[in-house]
Amino acid sequence: MIPKSRYSSVNYYISNSDKFNNKYNDVKSKLNVEMMDYLKKEAEKHKVNVDDQMLQHIGYLFVRDALVIYDNTIHDDEPNSTRHFE
């Protein structure tokens, strides 16, 4: 069971500051470890650095059902588009 609603406040913040992370990222939440491992493996394969903060953020986002994709954007092929993710 996931203790919070999909639309409740966030549990994790992305920051490069240890002071900020230690103060505000102190809530333990369920994470999709499989998604985190996949992202880490793909990042390494493509020689892209994905830090632990981003892995945790993605793991938290993907602990729930899949993302929603709308019919009118299903063929969105813009290389820099983040519409599906947002």
Phi, psi and omega in degrees: 000140177262120190288348183237155176291153176302329186256018178275183180295160181281155177257336185233145177240150179258119181205152175268001182266119177297324178300315179294314182297317180293328182280316189255341180259051184256003179268130178270126181232162174291142179230148176274089184296326178299317179292321179296317178296319179297312180299317180297317180296315180294321178297316178296319180300323182262010178056046177243136180272123173237113185283171184297327178298316180290321177300317179295318179299312179294318178301323178290317180296322186266015177286342181260191180301168180300161178289158179273134175236129183268146182308317186286353178238011183299330181255027178295109183244021175290125187298332182253011182284139176242017184305317181293322182288320182289000000 
